[in-house]
Amino acid sequence: MSTENSRRPRVGVPYRTKKEELTGQSARIEKYVSSVRQAGGDPVPVSLGLASEELEHLARTLDAVVLTGSPADIDPSRFGASRHARCADPDPDRERTDFALLEHSFAENKPVLAICFGIQSLNVFLGGTLIQDIPSELHSPIKHDREGKGAAETLHTVRIEPGSRLAEMARASEVTVNSSHHQSIREPGRHLRIACRAPDGVIEAVEWTGDANWVVGVQWHPERMAETDALAQALFRELVAAAAARRIVTQV
């Protein structure tokens, strides 16, 4: 590790799926890695195949976590629901890794940025529930899911709650985000407040209120917007800044 990297907060980035990790498909995770690096962090890819002891040891070396998106869906049994016909297969290794990283992060007050699947994982970890298929359950006029490989990004606006962390970062009450999901939060988990919604009411972001720790979840993909979008850049930048501030405090 270089001297420069040793000064940068170490940010854990779990692989999206066990299959992608095993087959060496790194293009998707690289967007998260690049966004963390551009924000001043030292990205640390987290294998989904680590034993519990190995994962715990790695977690102790991290200063923050970015929970990535995934084509998998959370096992509905984790939030007491029967499986919807359009629910995708779960990825048990991803769920186990996310929950272990979240447990450590909350216990040690380490910042977390949860993205797409990540916000759903965060919500279920904190006892919340999910809408398993937005199109069939809500019949929304807004398209939240992107169909087909290579299709152009689906975009829609979101309304940001005044006084939220997100409002401070966006410096606006409404922004445009990309959309590539068919599930979303139904009931927020404990100590999570809703930070913004889509025009159809779908929850698009939440923030942790249980203590002063920086924990933010967004349903969109800021890692795909980080080169040009100010809010996307701010999300990664504020995560890294919170991690750096915590490390200074714990080293005093």
LINDAFEN-V40275 format. One record per residue. N is the residue number from 1. RES is the residue in three letters. PHI is phi in radians with two decimals (* if undefined). BURIAL is + if it has 9 or more other C-alpha atoms within 8 Angstrom, else -. Layout:
n->{N:N}
res->{RES:RES}
phi->{PHI:PHI}
burial->{BURIAL:BURIAL}
This chain:
n->{1:2:3:4:5:6:7:8:9:10:11:12:13:14:15:16:17:18:19:20:21:22:23:24:25:26:27:28:29:30:31:32:33:34:35:36:37:38:39:40:41:42:43:44:45:46:47:48:49:50:51:52:53:54:55:56:57:58:59:60:61:62:63:64:65:66:67:68:69:70:71:72:73:74:75:76:77:78:79:80:81:82:83:84:85:86:87:88:89:90:91:92:93:94:95:96:97:98:99:100:101:102:103:104:105:106:107:108:109:110:111:112:113:114:115:116:117:118:119:120:121:122:123:124:125:126:127:128:129:130:131:132:133:134:135:136:137:138:139:140:141:142:143:144:145:146:147:148:149:150:151:152:153:154:155:156:157:158:159:160:161:162:163:164:165:166:167:168:169:170:171:172:173:174:175:176:177:178:179:180:181:182:183:184:185:186:187:188:189:190:191:192:193:194:195:196:197:198:199:200:201:202:203:204:205:206:207:208:209:210:211:212:213:214:215:216:217:218:219:220:221:222:223:224:225:226:227:228:229:230:231:232:233:234:235:236:237:238:239:240:241:242:243:244:245:246:247:248:249:250:251:252}
res->{MET:SER:THR:GLU:ASN:SER:ARG:ARG:PRO:ARG:VAL:GLY:VAL:PRO:TYR:ARG:THR:LYS:LYS:GLU:GLU:LEU:THR:GLY:GLN:SER:ALA:ARG:ILE:GLU:LYS:TYR:VAL:SER:SER:VAL:ARG:GLN:ALA:GLY:GLY:ASP:PRO:VAL:PRO:VAL:SER:LEU:GLY:LEU:ALA:SER:GLU:GLU:LEU:GLU:HIS:LEU:ALA:ARG:THR:LEU:ASP:ALA:VAL:VAL:LEU:THR:GLY:SER:PRO:ALA:ASP:ILE:ASP:PRO:SER:ARG:PHE:GLY:ALA:SER:ARG:HIS:ALA:ARG:CYS:ALA:ASP:PRO:ASP:PRO:ASP:ARG:GLU:ARG:THR:ASP:PHE:ALA:LEU:LEU:GLU:HIS:SER:PHE:ALA:GLU:ASN:LYS:PRO:VAL:LEU:ALA:ILE:CYS:PHE:GLY:ILE:GLN:SER:LEU:ASN:VAL:PHE:LEU:GLY:GLY:THR:LEU:ILE:GLN:ASP:ILE:PRO:SER:GLU:LEU:HIS:SER:PRO:ILE:LYS:HIS:ASP:ARG:GLU:GLY:LYS:GLY:ALA:ALA:GLU:THR:LEU:HIS:THR:VAL:ARG:ILE:GLU:PRO:GLY:SER:ARG:LEU:ALA:GLU:MET:ALA:ARG:ALA:SER:GLU:VAL:THR:VAL:ASN:SER:SER:HIS:HIS:GLN:SER:ILE:ARG:GLU:PRO:GLY:ARG:HIS:LEU:ARG:ILE:ALA:CYS:ARG:ALA:PRO:ASP:GLY:VAL:ILE:GLU:ALA:VAL:GLU:TRP:THR:GLY:ASP:ALA:ASN:TRP:VAL:VAL:GLY:VAL:GLN:TRP:HIS:PRO:GLU:ARG:MET:ALA:GLU:THR:ASP:ALA:LEU:ALA:GLN:ALA:LEU:PHE:ARG:GLU:LEU:VAL:ALA:ALA:ALA:ALA:ALA:ARG:ARG:ILE:VAL:THR:GLN:VAL}
phi->{*:-1.28:-1.06:-1.06:-1.13:-1.16:-1.51:-1.40:-1.04:-1.46:-2.03:-1.28:-2.29:-1.16:-1.01:-1.15:-2.49:-1.12:-1.10:-1.09:-1.12:-1.21:-1.67:1.27:-1.44:-1.85:-1.06:-1.27:-1.19:-1.10:-1.13:-1.21:-1.01:-1.12:-1.15:-1.12:-1.12:-1.13:-1.48:1.75:-1.71:-1.86:-1.20:-2.20:-1.03:-1.93:-1.15:-1.54:-1.84:-1.28:-1.17:-0.96:-1.17:-1.15:-1.16:-1.11:-1.11:-1.11:-1.00:-1.14:-1.53:-1.59:-1.78:-2.86:-2.41:-1.97:-1.53:-1.43:-1.30:-2.92:-1.35:-1.33:-2.13:-1.07:-1.03:-1.04:-1.11:-1.19:-2.12:1.21:-2.11:-1.36:-1.34:-1.25:-1.07:-1.77:-1.34:-1.28:-1.11:-1.34:-2.15:-0.97:-1.19:-1.19:-1.08:-1.07:-1.18:-1.02:-1.17:-1.18:-1.15:-1.19:-1.03:-1.16:-1.10:-1.22:-1.16:-1.86:0.97:-1.74:-1.10:-2.39:-2.00:-1.89:-2.09:0.93:-0.91:-1.07:-1.18:-1.19:-1.09:-1.00:-1.11:-1.17:-0.99:-1.64:1.56:-1.49:-2.16:-2.23:-1.39:-1.44:-2.72:-1.02:-1.01:-1.47:-1.59:-1.84:0.91:-1.30:-1.28:-1.55:-1.49:-1.70:-1.89:-1.68:-1.83:1.45:-1.24:1.43:-1.21:-1.15:-1.03:-1.50:-2.18:-2.73:-1.49:-2.34:-1.76:-1.65:-1.26:-1.04:1.44:-1.47:-1.01:-1.08:-1.11:-1.13:-1.26:-1.38:0.92:-2.79:-1.64:-2.56:-2.40:-1.79:-2.25:-1.45:-2.60:-2.65:-2.74:-2.12:-2.11:-2.81:-1.19:-1.67:-1.96:-1.11:-1.26:-1.05:1.09:-1.88:-1.84:-1.29:-1.78:-2.88:-2.33:-1.35:-1.01:-1.54:1.67:-1.07:-1.24:-1.93:-2.81:-2.39:-2.39:-1.36:-2.13:-1.21:-2.79:-1.45:-1.09:-1.50:-2.34:-2.31:-2.13:-2.23:-1.46:-1.54:-2.05:-1.14:-1.15:-1.59:-2.10:-1.16:-1.36:-2.26:-1.73:-1.14:-1.17:-1.03:-1.10:-1.13:-1.05:-1.24:-1.13:-1.22:-1.03:-1.14:-1.12:-1.13:-1.14:-1.14:-1.13:-1.12:-1.13:-1.09:-1.11:-1.25:-1.57:-1.27}
burial->{-:-:-:-:+:-:-:+:+:+:+:+:+:+:+:+:+:+:-:+:+:-:-:-:-:-:-:-:+:-:+:+:+:+:+:+:+:-:+:+:+:+:+:+:+:-:-:+:-:-:-:-:-:-:+:+:-:-:+:-:-:+:+:+:+:+:+:+:+:+:-:+:+:+:+:+:-:-:+:-:-:-:-:-:-:-:+:-:-:-:+:-:+:+:+:-:+:+:+:+:+:+:-:+:+:-:-:-:-:+:+:+:+:+:+:+:+:+:+:+:+:+:+:+:+:-:+:+:+:+:+:+:+:+:-:-:-:-:-:-:-:-:-:+:+:+:-:-:-:-:-:-:-:+:-:+:+:+:+:+:+:-:-:+:-:+:+:+:+:+:-:-:+:-:+:-:+:+:+:+:+:+:+:+:+:+:-:+:+:-:-:+:+:+:+:+:+:+:+:-:-:+:+:+:+:+:+:+:-:-:-:-:+:+:+:+:+:+:+:+:+:+:+:-:+:+:-:-:-:-:+:+:+:+:+:+:+:-:+:+:-:+:+:+:-:+:+:-:-:-:-:-}
